[in-house]
């Protein structure tokens, strides 16, 4: 019998089915119910649940969770080794490269993205 990363038994398909059901319950849950832990789920699912809550229902986070979310966002916005596909610095470099060759309409959109990046820097004290 296969073992999941928490040491429980079952086939990989059984774990995927359980995880799929858990994710469906999370999506359909009342936001206030999301502060609990998902029980015997895989290690990764509690982290995904936390991120889902933080993105979609930030008012359900306690003070420690709010700090944890801010730290996560700061790392993702600034450190590629933390999984950032595009950091703020690389985004701004690409934006600066694109601006000189952009049409007026494109420039307007790029400036809106620049403003959004500025807001992120301000929100996360970067």
N, C-alpha and C positions, 0 to 999 in steps of 0.2 A: 504494500500500500504506500502511496506517496505521502510525503509530509509537507505541510505548508511552512512558511518561514516562522510561524509561531509555534511549530512543533505539533500541530494537530494533524489528524489523518484525513484521508479522502483523496479523490482523484483530482487532477488539475481542472477538469471540466466542472466538477462539483464546486470547487473553490471559485471558479469564474462565475458560475451561476449564482452562488451565494453573494459574491461581490456585486454582481449586476443587480440583484434584488436589493442589496443594501444601498447602492447608488440611486436606484429608483425611489426607495423610501426617503432618502435624503432630499432628492429633488421635490418630492411631494409633501414633505414635512412642513409643519408650521415653523417659522423661523425661531420661535422661542424653544422649540423642542430640539434644536440643533446644538445646544450647548452641552448635551450629554455625549458620552463616548459611544461608538458603534459596537461595543461588545467584543465578540471574538473575531473580529475582522482582521485582515492582514495588517501588518505594521504601516503600510503606506496609506491605507484608507483613513485612519485618524488625521493624518496630515492633510489629505485631500479634503476631508470634511472641514478641518479648520480653515483652509484657504477658501473653500466655498462660502463658509459663513462670513469670513472677513471681507470677501469681495461683494457679496450680495446682501448681507445682513450685519453690517458693522456694529449696529446698536446692540447686538447680542453678545459682543465681546466684553469680557471683564478687563480691568486695567492691565493685568499681566498679559492677556491675549492681545490687547491693543498695542502694547509695546513690542510684543513678539511679531505682530504683523508689520509694524513700522520698520523694525529691524530687517525683516524679510524683504520688504519693498526696497529699502535702501541698498541692500546687497544686490538684489536683482537689477536695480537701475545703474549700479556702478561697477560691479565685479563680474566679469564674464565667467570666472571659475565657479560662480554660484548659479550657473544655468541661464544667465542672461543672453538671449540670442542677439540682442542689440542694446548696448548700454547707452546712457544719455550722451556720453562723450562720442561714441561712434556714430550715434544718430545725428548729433550736431555737426560732426565732420562731414557726413554724407549730405546733410542739409546745405552746408556751406558750399560743397562741390556742386550741388544741383542748382542753387540759386542763380549763378551767373548765366546759365543756359536755359533757364525756365522762361516760359511765356508769362505774360502778365497774369493770366488765370492760374497757371501753375504756381507762380510766385505767391499769389494770395493764399493758396492752400498750404504752401510751405511755411508761410508766415504764421498761419493758424497753428500748424504743428509746432513751430518754434515757441509760440505762446503756451501751448500745452506742456511742452518740456520745461518751460520756465515755471509753470505752476507746480509741476512735479518736484522741481528743485526746491521750491519754496515750501511745499507741503511736507517734504521729508528732510528739510534742512540740509540740502546737499550743495 
